[in-house]
Amino acid sequence: MRHPSTLGIAVLGSGIIAITYGLARFVFGLFLPAIRDDLGLDATGAGIIGALPFVSFIGAILIAPAVCQWLGPRRAAGLAAGLAAAGLLAIANAPGVMVLGIGVVICGISTGLSSPVMAQAVHQAVHPALRGRVNAIHNAGTSLGVALGMPAMAWLLGAWRSAYMVFALLAAVGALAALAYLPQRPATEAAPGKGEPLPAVSREQWRAIGRLSALAGCMGLVSSIYWVFAPDLVVRQGGLSTGHSAWMWLAIGMMGLTGSAAGDLIDRLGSSRTHALALALMACSLGLAAAAPNVLYLALISAAAFGASYMTLTGFYLVQGVRIMADRPAFGPVMPLLATTIGQAVGSPLSGWIIDAGGYTAAFIGFAAFGLAVAVASRGLAKWG
């Protein structure tokens, strides 16, 4: 069988991540106002539903390295995209909150499997000098999925069920493409347990990945309110239309593509400076959204800043995690991405509760202040491994 090219791995991997992260996870916030109206969800209930895919992600990413070793990158990626299709289909046909919750849980499982699987595929098929760049390109694929939310809403006139049916079809196509093209398990690992034993993780590696994961968890908490409630903020408090909120998601997606340069930024600026600047930009995006939710061009600037900062930070955690765990590439992203998701799982219901108790402005400003504090603190962490 022909070995997949670096370009092919980059393109297909971006597509898989666009499906599992962008469509199956983060586009949910864009359609949340319509879903809330149809299913009668208050902000606290919406926050809980929004946290479910983060919770299921946690369980999935913990077993993802074992699944990848057992199935190989090809079948594991097909499984991830197939689960995304199933979850999206359940959401599209949800008659109530229960089925909606089941759908978003399945989507979270697909997301948790996909990053470690694609990191392993990169390790097998890409030259070492290009792995950081390709991993960052994969991570930026999230932006492509998020950006698709805008034309989906525009063409389908806000019909969220129809949009999710289209997303499910795209996920099914992605599953077939993964099964046809991604690398299989290396010949030396043709059966489970037959490959060389993985090297032990050193104490220094654990310390480095622990520092990285702590900051990833803080970033996850800060970002959670934007992913779930930014469209609600501009629609319910700012008085903008749902069409305007769709333009915000397009801005997030398009500017999020800059996250593909995360690996190059780390090499050029240094790890601590890259992290601090990106997290400070995210905090500013939250503050700007809270300050002027009724002004479309400022909302779009806020969304663009959020997209660029979020994708840069998640690319940062992915690239650094793989570099720290160079001999265990499928395990490298697990702890930082797990920590990010734990932060989001905590932040989603917390932000909903604060919104119900004190309003959108207080919630967004509070999360922004926490983000700035973490950005300042992270600047002093010079050693990342």
matplotlib code that plots the C-alpha trace (Angstrom):
import matplotlib.pyplot as plt

x = [0.0, 1.3, 2.5, 0.4, 2.1, 2.8, 0.4, -2.3, -1.9, -2.1, -5.2, -7.1, -6.1, -7.4, -10.6, -11.0, -10.3, -12.7, -15.4, -14.7, -13.8, -15.4, -18.7, -19.3, -18.2, -17.8, -20.5, -23.0, -22.7, -23.7, -27.0, -27.7, -30.1, -32.4, -32.0, -32.9, -36.0, -37.1, -36.4, -37.1, -33.6, -32.7, -29.0, -28.1, -29.6, -27.8, -24.5, -25.0, -25.7, -22.7, -20.5, -21.5, -19.3, -16.3, -17.0, -17.3, -14.2, -12.3, -13.1, -12.4, -9.0, -7.8, -8.4, -7.4, -3.7, -4.8, -7.5, -5.0, -2.4, -5.1, -6.8, -4.1, -4.5, -6.6, -9.4, -9.2, -9.7, -12.6, -14.2, -13.8, -15.4, -18.1, -19.0, -19.2, -21.7, -23.8, -23.8, -24.6, -27.5, -28.9, -28.7, -30.5, -33.4, -33.5, -37.2, -36.1, -33.2, -32.5, -31.6, -29.9, -27.6, -26.9, -25.9, -23.5, -22.0, -21.3, -19.8, -17.5, -16.2, -15.4, -13.5, -11.5, -10.3, -9.3, -6.3, -4.2, -5.0, -3.9, -0.7, 0.1, -0.6, 1.7, 4.4, 4.2, 3.9, 5.6, 9.3, 10.4, 11.3, 7.8, 5.8, 5.3, 4.0, 1.6, 0.3, -0.4, -2.2, -4.3, -5.3, -6.2, -8.7, -11.1, -11.4, -12.6, -15.4, -16.4, -16.3, -18.7, -21.3, -21.9, -22.8, -24.9, -26.9, -27.2, -28.2, -30.6, -32.1, -31.2, -32.8, -30.5, -31.9, -31.2, -27.7, -26.9, -28.1, -25.7, -22.9, -23.6, -23.3, -19.9, -18.8, -19.7, -17.7, -14.8, -15.0, -14.8, -11.8, -9.9, -10.5, -9.3, -6.2, -4.7, -1.7, -2.3, -0.5, 3.3, 4.2, 6.1, 2.9, 0.6, -1.1, -1.8, 1.2, 3.6, 5.5, 8.4, 7.4, 6.9, 9.7, 9.0, 8.0, 10.8, 10.2, 11.3, 8.7, 6.0, 6.9, 7.0, 3.7, 2.1, 3.1, 1.7, -1.5, -2.1, -2.1, -4.2, -6.8, -7.0, -7.3, -10.1, -12.1, -11.5, -12.6, -15.7, -17.9, -17.2, -17.8, -21.2, -22.6, -21.0, -23.9, -26.4, -24.6, -24.9, -28.4, -30.1, -28.2, -26.9, -30.0, -28.2, -29.7, -28.8, -27.4, -25.0, -23.9, -23.2, -20.7, -18.9, -18.4, -17.1, -14.6, -13.6, -13.0, -11.1, -8.8, -8.4, -6.5, -3.6, -3.2, -1.5, 1.6, 1.7, 4.8, 6.6, 5.6, 7.0, 10.4, 10.5, 9.1, 9.8, 7.2, 6.4, 6.0, 3.8, 1.5, 1.2, 0.5, -2.1, -3.9, -3.9, -5.5, -8.2, -9.0, -9.2, -11.6, -14.0, -13.8, -14.5, -17.6, -18.9, -18.3, -20.1, -22.4, -24.6, -22.0, -21.5, -18.0, -16.7, -18.3, -16.5, -13.2, -13.8, -14.6, -11.5, -9.3, -10.8, -10.4, -6.8, -5.9, -7.8, -6.4, -2.9, -3.2, -4.6, -1.9, 0.7, -0.5, -0.6, 2.8, 4.5, 2.9, 4.1, 7.6, 7.7, 6.6, 8.5, 8.7, 5.0, 3.3, -0.3, 0.1, 1.7, -1.5, -3.6, -2.8, -2.9, -6.0, -7.6, -6.8, -8.3, -11.5, -11.7, -11.5, -14.2, -16.4, -16.1, -16.4, -19.5, -22.0, -20.2, -20.6, -24.3, -24.9, -23.1, -25.2, -28.4, -27.3, -25.5, -25.9, -23.7, -21.5, -20.4, -19.7, -17.7, -15.7, -15.0, -13.7, -11.6, -9.9, -9.0, -7.5, -5.3, -4.1, -3.1, -1.4, 0.7, 1.6, 2.4, 5.0, 7.3, 7.3, 10.3, 10.8, 8.2, 10.3]
y = [0.0, 3.5, 5.5, 8.6, 11.9, 14.6, 16.9, 14.2, 13.7, 17.4, 17.9, 14.8, 15.3, 18.9, 17.5, 14.9, 17.6, 20.0, 17.4, 16.1, 19.4, 22.1, 20.5, 18.0, 20.2, 24.0, 24.8, 23.9, 27.4, 29.1, 27.2, 27.3, 30.3, 28.4, 25.1, 26.9, 28.3, 25.0, 22.8, 25.4, 25.5, 28.2, 29.4, 27.0, 24.1, 25.1, 25.4, 21.8, 20.5, 22.5, 20.8, 17.2, 16.9, 18.1, 15.4, 12.6, 14.0, 13.3, 9.6, 9.2, 10.9, 8.8, 5.6, 7.1, 6.0, 2.4, 2.5, 3.8, 1.1, -1.5, -0.4, 1.6, 5.2, 4.3, 2.5, 4.6, 7.8, 6.1, 5.3, 8.9, 10.4, 7.7, 8.5, 12.2, 11.3, 9.3, 12.1, 14.8, 12.7, 12.3, 16.0, 16.7, 14.4, 15.2, 15.5, 16.8, 17.4, 13.8, 12.8, 16.1, 15.3, 11.8, 13.3, 15.8, 13.1, 10.9, 14.0, 14.5, 10.9, 11.4, 14.6, 12.9, 10.1, 12.3, 14.3, 11.4, 9.3, 12.0, 12.7, 9.0, 9.2, 12.1, 10.3, 7.3, 9.2, 12.6, 13.5, 14.5, 18.0, 18.6, 17.0, 20.1, 22.1, 19.3, 18.8, 22.5, 22.5, 19.6, 21.5, 24.6, 22.3, 23.1, 26.5, 25.1, 23.3, 26.4, 28.5, 26.1, 27.0, 30.4, 29.4, 26.5, 28.9, 31.4, 28.8, 26.9, 30.1, 29.1, 25.6, 23.9, 20.4, 20.6, 22.0, 19.1, 16.6, 18.1, 18.0, 14.3, 13.6, 15.3, 13.3, 10.1, 11.1, 11.9, 8.4, 6.8, 9.0, 8.1, 4.4, 4.7, 6.8, 7.1, 4.8, 1.5, 0.1, -0.4, -4.0, -4.5, -3.9, -6.0, -7.4, -5.9, -6.3, -7.3, -4.0, -2.8, -1.7, 2.0, 3.8, 4.9, 8.5, 10.3, 12.4, 15.5, 14.7, 14.4, 17.7, 19.4, 18.0, 18.8, 22.5, 22.6, 20.9, 23.3, 26.3, 24.4, 23.8, 27.5, 28.4, 25.8, 27.5, 31.0, 29.9, 28.0, 31.0, 32.2, 28.9, 28.4, 31.9, 34.4, 34.1, 34.3, 37.5, 39.4, 38.1, 38.3, 41.3, 43.1, 42.8, 41.5, 38.9, 35.2, 36.0, 38.4, 35.8, 33.5, 36.1, 35.9, 32.1, 32.7, 35.3, 32.7, 30.1, 32.2, 33.8, 30.5, 29.3, 31.4, 28.8, 26.6, 28.7, 27.8, 25.5, 28.3, 30.9, 28.8, 28.5, 32.2, 33.8, 31.2, 29.1, 31.3, 34.5, 32.8, 31.4, 34.6, 36.8, 34.4, 34.0, 37.8, 38.2, 35.8, 37.7, 40.9, 39.2, 38.4, 41.9, 43.4, 41.2, 42.2, 45.9, 46.2, 43.3, 45.5, 46.7, 44.3, 45.3, 45.1, 41.7, 40.5, 41.9, 40.1, 36.9, 37.1, 37.7, 34.8, 32.5, 33.4, 33.1, 29.8, 27.9, 29.2, 28.0, 24.6, 24.2, 25.3, 22.6, 19.9, 20.7, 21.1, 17.9, 15.9, 17.4, 16.6, 13.0, 12.5, 8.8, 8.4, 10.8, 9.5, 10.2, 13.6, 15.6, 13.6, 15.5, 19.1, 18.5, 16.6, 19.6, 22.0, 20.0, 19.7, 23.5, 23.8, 21.2, 23.3, 26.7, 25.9, 25.4, 27.9, 30.6, 29.7, 30.0, 33.4, 34.6, 33.6, 35.2, 38.3, 38.8, 38.4, 41.4, 40.2, 36.7, 37.7, 40.3, 37.9, 35.2, 37.8, 39.0, 35.5, 34.9, 38.0, 36.9, 33.5, 35.1, 37.2, 34.2, 32.0, 34.6, 33.5, 29.8, 29.6, 25.9, 23.8, 20.8]
z = [0.0, -0.9, 2.1, 2.7, 1.9, 4.4, 2.5, 2.5, 6.2, 6.8, 4.7, 5.9, 9.5, 9.4, 8.0, 10.8, 13.5, 11.7, 12.1, 15.6, 17.2, 15.0, 14.0, 16.8, 19.7, 19.2, 16.6, 19.4, 20.9, 17.6, 17.4, 21.2, 21.0, 18.6, 20.5, 23.8, 22.2, 20.7, 23.8, 26.6, 28.2, 30.7, 30.9, 33.7, 31.8, 28.6, 30.6, 31.9, 28.4, 27.1, 29.7, 28.7, 25.7, 27.8, 30.4, 27.8, 26.1, 29.4, 29.4, 25.7, 25.7, 28.6, 26.6, 23.2, 23.3, 24.0, 21.3, 18.8, 19.7, 19.5, 16.2, 14.6, 13.4, 10.4, 12.1, 15.3, 13.2, 11.3, 14.7, 15.9, 12.8, 12.8, 16.4, 15.4, 12.7, 15.2, 17.8, 15.3, 13.9, 17.5, 18.1, 14.8, 15.7, 19.5, 20.6, 24.0, 26.4, 27.1, 23.5, 23.0, 26.0, 24.6, 21.3, 22.7, 24.9, 21.8, 20.1, 23.0, 22.8, 19.1, 20.0, 22.7, 20.5, 17.5, 18.7, 20.1, 17.0, 14.6, 16.6, 16.2, 12.5, 12.2, 14.1, 11.7, 8.4, 8.7, 8.8, 12.3, 11.2, 10.0, 12.8, 14.9, 11.9, 10.8, 14.3, 14.5, 11.1, 12.3, 15.4, 13.3, 11.5, 14.4, 12.8, 9.5, 11.3, 13.3, 10.1, 8.4, 11.0, 9.5, 5.9, 7.4, 9.4, 6.5, 3.9, 6.2, 7.7, 11.2, 11.0, 13.4, 12.9, 9.1, 9.8, 12.1, 9.5, 7.0, 9.6, 10.3, 6.5, 6.4, 9.4, 7.7, 4.6, 6.9, 8.5, 5.0, 4.0, 7.2, 6.6, 3.0, 3.5, 7.0, 7.9, 9.6, 12.5, 11.6, 10.6, 13.8, 15.7, 13.5, 16.6, 20.0, 22.3, 19.5, 19.2, 21.2, 24.8, 25.2, 27.1, 30.7, 31.3, 33.3, 36.3, 34.4, 31.7, 34.2, 35.8, 32.4, 31.2, 34.6, 34.3, 30.8, 31.8, 34.7, 32.4, 29.8, 32.5, 33.3, 29.6, 29.2, 32.0, 30.5, 27.0, 28.0, 28.5, 25.0, 23.2, 25.0, 25.6, 23.2, 20.7, 23.6, 24.8, 21.5, 20.7, 24.1, 25.7, 22.6, 20.5, 17.4, 15.2, 15.1, 11.6, 13.2, 15.7, 12.8, 11.4, 14.7, 14.3, 10.8, 12.2, 14.9, 12.3, 9.8, 12.3, 14.1, 11.1, 12.3, 15.1, 12.4, 13.1, 16.8, 16.4, 14.5, 17.1, 19.9, 18.0, 17.2, 20.5, 23.1, 24.9, 27.9, 25.8, 23.2, 25.9, 27.8, 24.8, 23.4, 26.7, 27.3, 23.8, 24.7, 27.9, 25.9, 23.5, 26.4, 27.8, 24.4, 23.9, 27.3, 26.8, 23.4, 22.6, 20.6, 18.2, 15.3, 14.2, 17.8, 18.3, 15.1, 16.3, 19.6, 17.8, 15.6, 18.6, 20.4, 17.4, 16.9, 20.6, 21.2, 18.3, 19.0, 22.6, 21.8, 19.1, 21.7, 24.1, 21.4, 20.0, 23.4, 24.7, 21.8, 22.1, 25.8, 25.2, 22.0, 22.4, 23.1, 20.6, 21.2, 24.9, 24.5, 23.9, 26.4, 29.7, 28.4, 26.3, 29.1, 31.4, 28.9, 28.8, 32.6, 32.7, 30.1, 31.9, 35.1, 33.3, 31.2, 34.1, 36.2, 33.6, 33.1, 36.9, 37.0, 34.1, 35.7, 39.0, 37.9, 34.2, 31.1, 31.7, 35.1, 33.9, 30.9, 32.8, 35.6, 33.3, 31.4, 34.6, 35.6, 32.1, 32.4, 35.9, 34.5, 31.5, 33.8, 36.0, 33.0, 31.8, 34.7, 33.8, 31.6, 31.6, 29.7, 29.0]

ax = plt.figure().add_subplot(projection="3d")
ax.plot(x, y, z, "-o")
ax.set_aspect("equal")
plt.show()
